[in-house]
């Protein structure tokens, strides 16, 4: 049961061998190779919540450490600050802090001269001022974020000092930003990344970043023209061989020891191909059997946890959202670019199986008719 924790840290799941590395066609290798070969390239990884983006980013980091000639920084921006006020400059501040910490921990061991250390220490001090503020001036990483009060271009020279020292070791820099997919709307995502990514491109820092699914469908600039590569993680049921793919995920975590083939089939179908829901249903079924003092997981336990999952998606829906869900079920009509459409998509009430195939989550669909 311990291996069936859907919210366990992705890094722990990788270390324990619980992940299926080719689950999404080895997207992580494609991202890592492009970052290694093309300094300054910018790639985004788009997918729904719970689709496995963090795992792919961590596998890309691991691949680069094993195969690339790069200096890699993995930054989970949600661990750095409060996303509710995130704005331009925060990503540069995060990168600067991670670079500074890396120099503090490893700089002297890498053969830098005392003059180089003096220069990088001064740049690190200026970066910390930018991130956390100085005297009465607010910083970029002091939540909630204040309105932008500094020239982002001013960070360019300080970051360049540290990056020049990295290049002096014959290494290019790759930064992996996780957590940006939680900037749910396209407008919020662009407001945060636009200026920062422009600076990073000028600095020849390769970027791999998670991004919200909504930017594929929301209004705004065409993302294929802005980024060098856009990698998309589809819902598992939207892939060829989806049944065997989902079974392999459960098998990797030991679910066949607890569930029969028929029960696994029901769980796969009810999950809608959402990776997190797939694992959660298997775990919850085991817990339901345990609470029922049953020596095995039975159909009644599967039905119970599927209904519970559907109810969790039903909670909080307003009248307009329910109307949109009913229209999708009854007529197949769904406006993915509308505010309501994006809300339903990013909260997994509606699942994307292709650019033109959207369906209500199978655990939620039976409950819509009752409300």
FILOVEX-124655 format. One line per 5 residues: number of its first residue (from 1); their letters; for each residue x, y, z of N, C-alpha, C. Coordinates in steps of 0.2 Angstrom, whole numbers, plus 5000, padded with zeros to 4 digits. Example, Ala and Ser with C-alpha at 12.3 -4.5 7.8 and 13.67 -1.06 7.14 Angstrom:
BEGIN
1) as) 5066:4972:5039:5062:4978:5039:5066:4984:5039; 5064:4989:5035:5068:4995:5036:5064:5000:5039
! end
This chain:
BEGIN
1) xxxxx) 5004:4994:5000:5000:5000:5000:5004:5006:5000; 5010:5006:5003:5014:5012:5004:5017:5014:4997; 5017:5009:4992:5019:5011:4985:5014:5014:4981; 5008:5014:4984:5002:5017:4980:5000:5024:4983; 5005:5028:4985:5003:5035:4987:5004:5039:4981
6) xxxxx) 4998:5042:4979:4998:5046:4973:5001:5053:4974; 5002:5055:4980:5005:5062:4981:5012:5062:4984; 5015:5056:4984:5022:5055:4987:5026:5059:4982; 5032:5062:4985:5036:5066:4981:5039:5062:4975; 5039:5065:4969:5041:5061:4963:5048:5059:4963
11) xxxxx) 5052:5063:4966:5059:5061:4967:5060:5054:4971; 5056:5054:4976:5056:5047:4980:5053:5041:4976; 5048:5043:4972:5046:5037:4968:5051:5035:4963; 5055:5040:4960:5060:5038:4955:5065:5034:4959; 5067:5036:4965:5073:5033:4968:5071:5026:4970
16) xxxxx) 5064:5025:4972:5062:5018:4974:5060:5014:4968; 5061:5016:4962:5060:5012:4956:5052:5011:4955; 5048:5016:4956:5041:5015:4956:5038:5018:4949; 5043:5021:4945:5040:5025:4939:5041:5020:4933; 5037:5021:4928:5038:5018:4922:5042:5024:4917
21) xxxxx) 5048:5023:4916:5052:5028:4912:5050:5030:4905; 5047:5025:4902:5045:5026:4895:5037:5027:4895; 5034:5029:4900:5027:5030:4901:5024:5035:4896; 5028:5041:4894:5026:5046:4890:5031:5046:4884; 5033:5040:4881:5037:5040:4876:5044:5043:4877
26) xxxxx) 5047:5043:4883:5053:5046:4884:5054:5053:4883; 5049:5057:4885:5049:5064:4884:5055:5067:4887; 5057:5064:4893:5062:5067:4897:5069:5067:4893; 5070:5062:4889:5076:5061:4885:5076:5066:4879; 5070:5068:4876:5070:5073:4871:5071:5080:4874
31) xxxxx) 5068:5081:4880:5069:5088:4883:5077:5089:4885; 5079:5083:4888:5086:5084:4890:5091:5084:4884; 5090:5081:4879:5095:5081:4874:5095:5088:4870; 5089:5090:4869:5088:5097:4866:5092:5102:4870; 5091:5102:4877:5094:5107:4881:5102:5106:4881
36) xxxxx) 5104:5100:4881:5111:5099:4881:5114:5101:4874; 5111:5100:4869:5114:5102:4862:5113:5109:4860; 5108:5112:4863:5106:5119:4861:5106:5124:4867; 5112:5127:4869:5112:5132:4874:5107:5138:4873; 5103:5139:4877:5099:5145:4876:5092:5143:4874
41) xxxxx) 5091:5137:4872:5084:5134:4870:5079:5134:4875; 5073:5135:4874:5068:5136:4879:5062:5131:4877; 5061:5126:4881:5056:5121:4880:5051:5121:4886; 5044:5119:4885:5039:5119:4890:5036:5112:4889; 5034:5109:4895:5031:5103:4896:5024:5104:4898
46) xxxxx) 5019:5103:4894:5012:5104:4895:5008:5098:4897; 5004:5098:4902:5000:5093:4904:4995:5094:4909; 4990:5090:4910:4985:5091:4916:4988:5090:4922; 4985:5092:4928:4987:5091:4934:4987:5084:4936; 4992:5081:4939:4993:5074:4940:4995:5070:4934
51) xxxxx) 4997:5073:4929:4999:5069:4923:5006:5066:4923; 5010:5068:4928:5017:5066:4928:5022:5070:4926; 5021:5077:4925:5026:5082:4923:5032:5082:4927; 5031:5082:4934:5037:5083:4938:5041:5077:4938; 5038:5071:4937:5042:5065:4936:5047:5066:4929
56) xxxxx) 5044:5068:4924:5047:5069:4918:5053:5074:4919; 5052:5080:4922:5057:5085:4923:5062:5082:4927; 5061:5078:4932:5066:5075:4937:5070:5070:4933; 5067:5066:4928:5071:5061:4924:5075:5065:4919; 5073:5071:4917:5077:5075:4912:5083:5077:4916
61) xxxxx) 5082:5079:4922:5088:5082:4926:5093:5076:4927; 5090:5070:4929:5094:5064:4930:5098:5062:4924; 5095:5063:4918:5098:5061:4911:5104:5066:4910; 5103:5072:4911:5108:5077:4910:5114:5076:4914; 5113:5074:4921:5118:5073:4925:5122:5067:4923
66) xxxxx) 5119:5062:4920:5123:5056:4918:5126:5057:4911; 5123:5061:4906:5125:5061:4899:5127:5068:4897; 5125:5073:4900:5126:5080:4897:5133:5083:4900; 5135:5088:4896:5141:5092:4899:5138:5099:4901; 5134:5099:4906:5130:5105:4908:5130:5106:4916
71) xxxxx) 5129:5112:4918:5128:5114:4925:5120:5114:4926; 5117:5110:4930:5110:5109:4930:5107:5112:4936; 5102:5116:4936:5098:5119:4942:5091:5117:4941; 5088:5113:4946:5081:5111:4946:5078:5116:4952; 5073:5120:4949:5070:5125:4954:5063:5123:4954
76) xxxxx) 5060:5121:4960:5053:5121:4961:5051:5128:4964; 5048:5132:4959:5046:5139:4961:5041:5139:4967; 5037:5134:4968:5032:5133:4973:5036:5133:4980; 5042:5130:4980:5046:5129:4986:5049:5136:4988; 5049:5141:4983:5053:5147:4984:5049:5152:4987
81) xxxxx) 5042:5152:4985:5038:5158:4987:5031:5157:4986; 5027:5162:4987:5019:5161:4987:5017:5162:4979; 5014:5157:4976:5012:5158:4969:5007:5163:4968; 5003:5165:4973:4997:5169:4972:4999:5176:4970; 5005:5178:4971:5008:5185:4969:5014:5185:4965
86) xxxxx) 5015:5179:4962:5021:5178:4957:5020:5183:4951; 5026:5186:4950:5026:5191:4944:5033:5191:4941; 5034:5195:4936:5040:5196:4932:5046:5197:4937; 5051:5194:4936:5057:5194:4940:5058:5189:4945; 5053:5185:4947:5054:5180:4952:5058:5174:4949
91) xxxxx) 5057:5172:4943:5061:5167:4940:5068:5168:4940; 5070:5175:4938:5077:5177:4938:5080:5177:4945; 5076:5179:4950:5078:5179:4957:5079:5172:4959; 5075:5167:4958:5075:5160:4960:5082:5157:4957; 5083:5159:4950:5089:5156:4947:5095:5159:4950
96) xxxxx) 5095:5166:4952:5101:5169:4955:5102:5166:4962; 5097:5165:4966:5098:5162:4972:5101:5155:4972; 5099:5151:4967:5101:5144:4966:5108:5144:4964; 5110:5149:4959:5117:5149:4957:5121:5151:4963; 5119:5156:4967:5123:5158:4972:5124:5153:4977
101) xxxxx) 5119:5149:4979:5120:5143:4984:5125:5138:4981; 5125:5137:4974:5129:5132:4971:5136:5135:4972; 5138:5141:4971:5144:5144:4972:5147:5143:4979; 5142:5145:4984:5144:5145:4991:5146:5137:4993; 5143:5133:4990:5144:5126:4992:5150:5122:4988
106) xxxxx) 5151:5124:4982:5155:5121:4977:5161:5125:4974; 5160:5132:4975:5164:5136:4971:5172:5135:4972; 5174:5135:4979:5181:5134:4980:5184:5127:4978; 5179:5122:4978:5182:5116:4976:5183:5115:4968; 5180:5120:4965:5180:5120:4957:5186:5124:4955
111) xxxxx) 5191:5126:4959:5197:5129:4957:5196:5136:4955; 5191:5140:4957:5191:5147:4956:5196:5151:4960; 5199:5156:4957:5203:5160:4960:5200:5165:4966; 5204:5168:4970:5201:5172:4975:5198:5178:4972; 5200:5181:4966:5197:5186:4963:5191:5184:4960
116) xxxxx) 5190:5178:4957:5184:5176:4954:5179:5175:4960; 5181:5172:4965:5176:5171:4971:5174:5178:4973; 5178:5183:4974:5176:5190:4976:5171:5193:4971; 5172:5192:4965:5167:5194:4960:5161:5191:4960; 5161:5184:4961:5155:5180:4961:5151:5182:4968
121) xxxxx) 5155:5183:4973:5152:5184:4980:5148:5191:4979; 5151:5196:4976:5147:5202:4975:5141:5202:4971; 5141:5198:4966:5136:5197:4961:5130:5193:4965; 5132:5188:4969:5127:5184:4974:5124:5189:4979; 5128:5194:4981:5125:5199:4986:5119:5203:4983
126) xxxxx) 5121:5205:4977:5116:5209:4973:5110:5205:4971; 5111:5199:4969:5105:5195:4968:5101:5193:4974; 5104:5193:4980:5100:5192:4986:5096:5198:4987; 5099:5204:4986:5095:5210:4987:5089:5210:4982; 5090:5208:4976:5084:5208:4971:5079:5203:4974
131) xxxxx) 5081:5198:4976:5076:5192:4978:5073:5194:4985; 5076:5196:4990:5073:5197:4996:5072:5204:4998; 5075:5209:4995:5074:5216:4996:5080:5219:5000; 5081:5225:5001:5086:5228:5004:5084:5235:5008; 5085:5235:5014:5083:5241:5018:5075:5241:5018
136) xxxxx) 5072:5247:5015:5065:5247:5014:5062:5245:5007; 5067:5242:5003:5064:5240:4997:5062:5233:4997; 5056:5232:4995:5054:5225:4995:5058:5220:4990; 5059:5214:4991:5062:5210:4986:5057:5206:4982; 5060:5202:4978:5056:5198:4973:5053:5191:4976
141) xxxxx) 5056:5189:4981:5054:5183:4984:5052:5184:4992; 5048:5189:4993:5045:5190:4999:5038:5191:4999; 5034:5185:5000:5027:5185:4998:5023:5189:5003; 5018:5192:5001:5015:5191:4994:5020:5196:4990; 5020:5195:4983:5025:5199:4979:5022:5206:4978
146) xxxxx) 5026:5211:4979:5024:5218:4978:5024:5219:4970; 5021:5225:4968:5022:5227:4961:5029:5227:4959; 5030:5226:4952:5037:5226:4950:5040:5233:4951; 5046:5234:4954:5048:5240:4956:5056:5241:4953; 5058:5236:4950:5065:5236:4948:5065:5234:4940
151) xxxxx) 5071:5237:4937:5072:5235:4930:5075:5228:4930; 5071:5223:4927:5073:5216:4926:5080:5216:4923; 5081:5220:4918:5087:5220:4914:5093:5221:4919; 5092:5224:4925:5097:5225:4929:5100:5219:4932; 5096:5214:4932:5098:5207:4935:5103:5204:4930
156) xxxxx) 5103:5206:4923:5107:5203:4918:5114:5202:4920; 5117:5208:4922:5124:5208:4923:5126:5204:4929; 5122:5204:4934:5124:5200:4940:5124:5192:4938; 5119:5190:4935:5118:5183:4933:5124:5181:4928; 5125:5186:4924:5131:5185:4919:5137:5184:4922
161) xxxxx) 5139:5187:4928:5145:5186:4931:5145:5178:4934; 5140:5176:4937:5140:5169:4939:5140:5164:4933; 5136:5165:4928:5136:5161:4922:5143:5161:4918; 5146:5166:4918:5153:5167:4915:5157:5162:4919; 5157:5162:4925:5161:5157:4929:5160:5150:4928
166) xxxxx) 5153:5148:4927:5151:5142:4925:5154:5140:4918; 5153:5144:4913:5156:5143:4907:5163:5142:4907; 5167:5145:4911:5174:5145:4912:5176:5138:4914; 5171:5134:4916:5172:5127:4918:5170:5122:4912; 5169:5125:4906:5167:5122:4900:5160:5119:4901
171) xxxxx) 5156:5122:4904:5149:5120:4905:5144:5125:4903; 5139:5123:4900:5133:5127:4899:5128:5126:4904; 5124:5131:4905:5119:5130:4911:5112:5128:4908; 5109:5124:4912:5102:5122:4910:5098:5123:4917; 5092:5126:4916:5088:5127:4922:5081:5124:4921
176) xxxxx) 5079:5120:4926:5072:5117:4925:5068:5120:4930; 5062:5123:4928:5058:5126:4932:5051:5122:4933; 5050:5120:4939:5044:5116:4940:5039:5120:4944; 5033:5119:4944:5028:5123:4948:5024:5128:4944; 5027:5130:4938:5024:5135:4934:5017:5133:4931
181) xxxxx) 5016:5127:4931:5009:5124:4928:5004:5126:4933; 5005:5128:4939:5000:5130:4944:4998:5137:4943; 5001:5141:4938:4998:5147:4936:4993:5146:4931; 4987:5144:4933:4982:5141:4929:4980:5144:4923; 4979:5151:4923:4977:5154:4917:4983:5156:4912
186) xxxxx) 4982:5156:4905:4987:5158:4901:4990:5165:4902; 4985:5170:4904:4987:5177:4906:4992:5177:4912; 4991:5173:4917:4995:5173:4923:5002:5170:4921; 5002:5165:4917:5008:5162:4915:5012:5167:4911; 5010:5170:4906:5013:5174:4902:5016:5180:4906
191) xxxxx) 5012:5183:4911:5014:5189:4915:5020:5187:4919; 5021:5181:4921:5026:5179:4925:5033:5177:4921; 5032:5174:4915:5038:5171:4912:5040:5175:4906; 5036:5180:4903:5038:5183:4897:5045:5187:4898; 5046:5192:4902:5052:5195:4903:5057:5191:4905
196) xxxxx) 5056:5187:4910:5061:5183:4913:5064:5178:4907; 5060:5175:4903:5063:5170:4898:5067:5174:4893; 5065:5180:4892:5068:5184:4887:5076:5185:4889; 5076:5187:4896:5083:5188:4899:5087:5181:4898; 5084:5176:4900:5087:5169:4900:5090:5167:4893
201) xxxxx) 5086:5169:4888:5088:5167:4882:5094:5171:4880; 5094:5178:4882:5100:5182:4880:5106:5179:4884; 5105:5177:4890:5110:5174:4894:5113:5167:4892; 5109:5164:4887:5111:5158:4884:5110:5152:4889; 5105:5153:4893:5103:5148:4898:5097:5144:4895
206) xxxxx) 5099:5137:4894:5093:5133:4892:5088:5132:4897; 5082:5132:4895:5076:5132:4900:5071:5126:4898; 5070:5122:4903:5064:5117:4903:5059:5119:4908; 5053:5120:4907:5048:5122:4912:5042:5119:4911; 5038:5117:4917:5032:5115:4916:5027:5121:4915
211) xxxxx) 5022:5119:4911:5017:5125:4910:5010:5122:4910; 5005:5126:4911:4998:5124:4912:4995:5122:4906; 4991:5117:4906:4987:5115:4900:4983:5120:4896; 4981:5125:4900:4977:5130:4897:4980:5134:4892; 4987:5135:4892:4990:5139:4887:4990:5136:4880
216) xxxxx) 4988:5130:4879:4987:5127:4873:4980:5129:4869; 4976:5132:4874:4969:5133:4871:4967:5140:4873; 4970:5144:4878:4968:5150:4879:4970:5155:4874; 4968:5161:4874:4969:5166:4869:4976:5169:4871; 4979:5172:4866:4986:5175:4867:4991:5173:4861
221) xxxxx) 4997:5173:4862:5002:5172:4857:5002:5164:4856; 5004:5163:4849:5005:5156:4848:5011:5153:4851; 5011:5148:4855:5016:5146:4859:5022:5142:4855; 5020:5139:4849:5025:5136:4845:5030:5141:4842; 5028:5147:4842:5032:5152:4839:5037:5155:4845
226) xxxxx) 5035:5154:4851:5038:5157:4856:5043:5153:4859; 5042:5146:4860:5046:5141:4862:5049:5137:4857; 5055:5134:4858:5059:5130:4853:5055:5123:4853; 5053:5121:4858:5049:5114:4858:5044:5115:4863; 5038:5112:4861:5032:5111:4866:5031:5104:4867
231) xxxxx) 5032:5101:4872:5031:5094:4874:5024:5093:4877; 5020:5089:4875:5013:5088:4878:5012:5081:4881; 5010:5081:4887:5009:5074:4890:5001:5073:4890; 4999:5069:4886:4991:5068:4885:4989:5063:4891; 4982:5063:4892:4979:5059:4896:4981:5051:4894
236) xxxxx) 4982:5047:4899:4985:5040:4897:4980:5037:4892; 4973:5038:4893:4968:5034:4889:4968:5037:4882; 4972:5043:4881:4972:5046:4874:4978:5043:4870; 4982:5038:4873:4987:5036:4869:4986:5029:4867; 4989:5027:4862:4989:5020:4859:4991:5015:4864
241) xxxxx) 4988:5009:4865:4990:5004:4870:4989:5007:4877; 4984:5011:4878:4983:5014:4885:4981:5009:4890; 4977:5004:4889:4976:4999:4894:4982:4996:4897; 4986:4994:4892:4993:4990:4895:4997:4995:4898; 4997:5002:4896:5001:5007:4899:4999:5008:4906
246) xxxxx) 4992:5008:4907:4990:5010:4914:4991:5003:4918; 4990:4998:4916:4992:4992:4920:4999:4991:4922; 5004:4994:4917:5011:4994:4919:5012:4998:4925; 5009:5004:4925:5009:5009:4930:5008:5005:4937; 5002:5002:4937:5000:4999:4943:5004:4993:4945
251) xxxxx) 5006:4989:4940:5011:4983:4941:5017:4986:4944; 5020:4991:4942:5026:4994:4945:5026:4996:4952; 5020:4997:4954:5018:4999:4961:5015:4993:4965; 5015:4987:4962:5013:4981:4966:5005:4980:4967; 5001:4984:4963:4994:4983:4963:4991:4976:4962
256) xxxxx) 4994:4973:4957:4992:4966:4955:4992:4961:4961; 4996:4963:4966:4996:4959:4972:4989:4960:4976; 4986:4965:4975:4980:4967:4979:4974:4966:4975; 4974:4967:4968:4968:4968:4964:4968:4962:4959; 4962:4960:4957:4961:4955:4952:4962:4959:4945
261) xxxxx) 4962:4955:4940:4962:4958:4933:4956:4962:4932; 4950:4960:4934:4944:4963:4933:4944:4970:4937; 4946:4970:4943:4946:4976:4947:4951:4981:4944; 4957:4979:4942:4961:4983:4939:4958:4987:4933; 4955:4983:4929:4951:4985:4923:4946:4991:4924
266) xxxxx) 4943:4990:4930:4938:4995:4932:4941:5001:4934; 4947:5000:4938:4950:5006:4940:4953:5010:4935; 4956:5007:4930:4959:5010:4924:4954:5014:4920; 4948:5011:4919:4943:5015:4916:4940:5021:4920; 4939:5020:4926:4936:5025:4930:4941:5031:4931
271) xxxxx) 4948:5029:4931:4953:5035:4931:4953:5040:4926; 4950:5037:4920:4950:5042:4914:4957:5043:4911; 4962:5039:4914:4969:5039:4911:4973:5045:4915; 4970:5047:4920:4974:5052:4924:4978:5048:4929; 4985:5049:4928:4990:5045:4932:4988:5046:4939
276) xxxxx) 4987:5052:4942:4986:5052:4949:4980:5049:4952; 4975:5049:4948:4968:5046:4950:4969:5038:4949; 4973:5036:4944:4974:5029:4944:4977:5026:4950; 4982:5029:4952:4986:5027:4958:4981:5028:4964; 4978:5033:4965:4974:5035:4971:4968:5030:4971
281) xxxxx) 4965:5028:4966:4959:5023:4966:4962:5016:4969; 4968:5014:4966:4970:5008:4969:4972:5008:4976; 4975:5013:4978:4976:5014:4986:4970:5014:4990; 4965:5019:4987:4959:5019:4991:4955:5013:4991; 4955:5009:4986:4951:5002:4986:4954:4998:4992
286) xxxxx) 4961:4998:4992:4964:4994:4998:4962:4997:5005; 4962:5003:5005:4960:5006:5012:4952:5004:5013; 4948:5004:5008:4941:5003:5009:4940:4996:5012; 4944:4991:5009:4944:4984:5011:4946:4983:5018; 4952:4987:5020:4954:4987:5026:4949:4989:5031
291) xxxxx) 4946:4995:5030:4941:4997:5035:4935:4993:5035; 4934:4989:5030:4928:4984:5030:4930:4977:5033; 4936:4977:5035:4939:4971:5038:4938:4965:5033; 4939:4967:5027:4939:4961:5022:4946:4959:5020; 4947:4952:5019:4953:4950:5018:4955:4951:5010
296) xxxxx) 4951:4954:5006:4952:4955:4999:4948:4961:4997; 4951:4964:4991:4947:4970:4988:4942:4967:4984; 4936:4969:4985:4930:4967:4981:4927:4972:4977; 4922:4970:4973:4919:4975:4968:4915:4981:4972; 4913:4979:4978:4909:4984:4982:4914:4990:4984
301) xxxxx) 4920:4988:4985:4925:4993:4987:4927:4997:4981; 4928:4994:4975:4929:4998:4969:4924:5003:4968; 4918:5001:4968:4912:5005:4967:4912:5011:4972; 4914:5010:4978:4914:5015:4983:4919:5020:4982; 4925:5018:4980:4930:5023:4979:4930:5027:4972
306) xxxxx) 4926:5024:4967:4925:5027:4961:4920:5033:4962; 4915:5031:4967:4910:5036:4968:4913:5042:4972; 4917:5040:4977:4921:5045:4981:4925:5050:4977; 4928:5047:4972:4932:5051:4967:4928:5056:4963; 4922:5053:4961:4917:5057:4957:4914:5063:4961
311) xxxxx) 4913:5061:4967:4910:5067:4972:4915:5072:4973; 4922:5070:4974:4927:5075:4975:4927:5080:4969; 4926:5078:4963:4926:5082:4957:4919:5086:4957; 4914:5083:4959:4907:5087:4959:4907:5093:4964; 4911:5092:4969:4910:5098:4974:4913:5104:4971
316) xxxxx) 4910:5110:4973:4912:5116:4971:4910:5118:4964; 4906:5114:4960:4904:5116:4954:4898:5121:4954; 4898:5126:4950:4893:5131:4950:4888:5129:4944; 4883:5133:4944:4877:5131:4939:4880:5131:4932; 4884:5136:4930:4887:5137:4923:4891:5131:4922
321) xxxxx) 4895:5129:4926:4900:5123:4925:4896:5117:4924; 4891:5116:4928:4886:5110:4928:4883:5110:4921; 4881:5116:4919:4878:5116:4912:4882:5114:4906; 4889:5117:4907:4894:5115:4902:4895:5108:4902; 4895:5104:4908:4897:5097:4908:4891:5093:4905
326) xxxxx) 4885:5095:4907:4879:5092:4904:4879:5092:4896; 4881:5098:4894:4881:5099:4886:4886:5095:4883; 4892:5094:4886:4897:5090:4884:4895:5082:4884; 4892:5080:4889:4889:5073:4889:4884:5072:4884; 4879:5077:4883:4873:5075:4879:4874:5077:4872
331) xxxxx) 4878:5082:4870:4879:5084:4863:4886:5084:4861; 4891:5083:4866:4898:5083:4864:4900:5090:4863; 4896:5095:4865:4898:5102:4864:4903:5105:4870; 4908:5108:4868:4913:5110:4873:4917:5116:4871; 4917:5122:4874:4921:5127:4872:4927:5128:4876
336) xxxxx) 4932:5125:4873:4938:5124:4878:4942:5131:4879; 4941:5136:4874:4944:5142:4875:4940:5147:4880; 4934:5145:4882:4931:5150:4886:4933:5149:4893; 4932:5154:4898:4934:5154:4905:4932:5148:4908; 4925:5146:4907:4923:5140:4910:4926:5134:4908
341) xxxxx) 4927:5133:4901:4930:5128:4898:4937:5126:4901; 4941:5132:4902:4948:5131:4904:4948:5129:4912; 4943:5132:4915:4942:5130:4922:4941:5122:4923; 4936:5120:4919:4935:5113:4919:4940:5108:4917; 4944:5111:4912:4950:5107:4910:4955:5106:4915
346) xxxxx) 4957:5112:4918:4963:5112:4922:4962:5109:4929; 4955:5108:4931:4953:5105:4937:4952:5097:4936; 4953:5095:4930:4952:5088:4928:4945:5086:4928; 4940:5090:4928:4933:5088:4927:4932:5086:4920; 4935:5089:4915:4935:5088:4908:4942:5085:4907
351) xxxxx) 4942:5080:4903:4949:5077:4901:4950:5078:4894; 4956:5079:4892:4958:5080:4885:4961:5074:4882; 4958:5071:4877:4961:5065:4874:4964:5066:4867; 4962:5072:4864:4966:5074:4858:4964:5082:4858; 4966:5085:4853:4965:5092:4852:4957:5094:4851
356) xxxxx) 4954:5088:4849:4947:5089:4847:4942:5084:4851; 4945:5080:4856:4941:5075:4859:4942:5077:4867; 4936:5080:4869:4936:5081:4877:4930:5077:4880; 4931:5075:4886:4926:5071:4889:4926:5072:4896; 4920:5072:4899:4919:5072:4906:4923:5067:4910
361) xxxxx) 4926:5068:4915:4929:5063:4919:4925:5057:4920; 4926:5051:4919:4922:5045:4919:4919:5044:4926; 4923:5046:4932:4920:5045:4938:4915:5051:4940; 4916:5056:4936:4911:5062:4938:4905:5061:4933; 4905:5059:4927:4900:5059:4923:4893:5056:4925
366) xxxxx) 4893:5050:4929:4887:5047:4931:4883:5052:4936; 4887:5056:4940:4884:5060:4945:4881:5067:4942; 4883:5069:4936:4881:5075:4933:4873:5075:4932; 4871:5069:4930:4864:5069:4928:4860:5069:4934; 4863:5068:4940:4859:5068:4946:4859:5075:4949
371) x) 4862:5080:4946:4863:5086:4949:4861:5092:4944
! end
